């Protein structure tokens, strides 16, 4: 080969076992080796026979590359959708999403340049000049610890991986080396792409610019995400530790004897059943409850009327028993489906060890034990 060959090509394949896909068959591709003499090309290919070639050995940061792939398939489409021809007037006979004239009488055939209906999408395309913003390293074990902070920049306050909360939509989680490009690429999720060195000499300022990423968004892509990491979400949604996942621990619920006809609906937190230090079995307290909309206020008023209707009380007062073993000046009442929390509120009246407070506007939901 060193004596007679002029072009050296290698056959490469993908490693499907490293991807979160159901496909097992690998993609095969013949790749030409460029640079150097024929002997150097052959030695390079022989050294890397059955060896993994990382992406950072082929491409580099801030490089312009080409992306080759197959676009999304749209199926059989009409001429208006396929070629974006102008629609005919509304009163047109036999349809208006058509081409009115498809050619002259002679030559007696339809030219290739006339827009016609047919297959749209699933076309082979090559997009040039895609700039590489980042070449990231996959998950790795260092000093016995799993390192995942491959999306953290010098300006980030927290360590985070490239995967958004919940993973990438219709793909999953990326645990291997990755390439971040500017803009979009062709095809659907999970479809194989070919990255190619640029065939042009890059001289523009946009191509030669050095990129310094300051922030990579890792919020959830399944909705209106707000949190970058799971730890950030847990810190925002203040959730005390739950002693039992199924509901309240034994002995916490006791029936309230004051103006309560149904003891199943109402229970009072008894701090004496918890040995010190006390663990508060409360529910998620959301800081957004401080900024309530008009619809939320309306729902809270309806909840207040419904709860007070159970115990034959006015809508402005509510009987509770103080939980003095917990936080100072904190009053908790456990219902069948929720917890009402009172903090730093002035009592309205005191009768027979039962204090009446103004009913709060927030009802924190809590699932009943099954």
PEZI-V563252 format. One record per backbone hydrogen bond with DSSP energy under -1.0 kcal/mol. CO is the residue of the C=O (numbers start at 0). NH is the residue of the N-H. E is the energy in kcal/mol with one decimal. If there is no record, write none. Layout:
CO/NH/E ; CO/NH/E
//
This chain:
0/4/-1.9 ; 7/32/-2.9 ; 9/30/-3.3 ; 11/28/-2.2 ; 14/17/-1.3 ; 15/18/-1.4 ; 18/20/-1.3 ; 26/13/-1.3 ; 28/11/-3.1 ; 30/9/-3.1 ; 36/40/-2.2 ; 37/41/-2.3 ; 38/42/-2.3 ; 39/43/-2.3 ; 40/44/-2.3 ; 41/45/-2.3 ; 42/46/-2.1 ; 43/47/-1.2 ; 45/48/-1.1 ; 47/50/-1.7 ; 53/56/-1.1 ; 54/57/-1.2 ; 54/58/-2.6 ; 59/62/-1.2 ; 62/131/-2.4 ; 64/129/-3.2 ; 65/195/-2.7 ; 66/126/-2.9 ; 67/193/-2.7 ; 68/124/-3.0 ; 74/119/-2.6 ; 76/117/-2.3 ; 77/81/-2.2 ; 78/82/-2.4 ; 79/83/-1.0 ; 88/91/-1.5 ; 95/87/-2.5 ; 95/97/-1.3 ; 106/108/-2.4 ; 110/113/-1.2 ; 117/76/-3.1 ; 119/73/-2.7 ; 122/70/-2.5 ; 124/68/-2.4 ; 126/66/-2.9 ; 129/64/-2.5 ; 130/181/-2.1 ; 131/61/-1.6 ; 133/179/-3.3 ; 135/177/-1.5 ; 139/146/-3.5 ; 141/144/-1.5 ; 144/141/-3.0 ; 146/139/-1.4 ; 147/149/-2.7 ; 152/155/-1.1 ; 159/150/-1.9 ; 163/166/-2.5 ; 167/170/-1.9 ; 167/171/-1.5 ; 171/167/-3.0 ; 174/138/-2.0 ; 177/135/-1.8 ; 179/132/-3.0 ; 179/133/-1.4 ; 187/190/-1.2 ; 193/67/-2.9 ; 195/65/-2.8 ; 203/207/-1.7 ; 217/164/-1.4 ; 222/224/-1.7 ; 228/232/-1.6 ; 229/233/-2.4 ; 230/234/-2.2 ; 231/235/-1.7 ; 232/236/-2.9 ; 235/237/-1.4 ; 237/284/-2.3 ; 248/251/-1.6 ; 253/267/-1.6 ; 264/335/-1.6 ; 266/333/-1.5 ; 269/272/-1.2 ; 270/273/-1.5 ; 279/281/-1.8 ; 285/288/-1.5 ; 286/289/-1.5 ; 287/290/-1.4 ; 292/296/-2.2 ; 293/297/-2.1 ; 294/298/-2.1 ; 295/299/-2.3 ; 296/300/-2.0 ; 297/301/-2.0 ; 298/302/-2.3 ; 299/303/-2.5 ; 300/304/-2.3 ; 301/305/-2.2 ; 302/306/-2.6 ; 303/307/-2.5 ; 304/308/-1.4 ; 307/312/-2.0 ; 317/356/-1.6 ; 319/354/-1.3 ; 321/323/-1.0 ; 322/325/-1.5 ; 326/329/-1.2 ; 328/343/-2.3 ; 330/341/-3.2 ; 332/339/-2.7 ; 333/266/-2.8 ; 336/365/-2.0 ; 337/334/-3.5 ; 338/363/-1.7 ; 339/332/-2.0 ; 341/330/-3.3 ; 348/355/-2.2 ; 350/353/-1.4 ; 353/350/-2.3 ; 354/319/-1.7 ; 355/347/-2.9 ; 363/338/-2.3
//
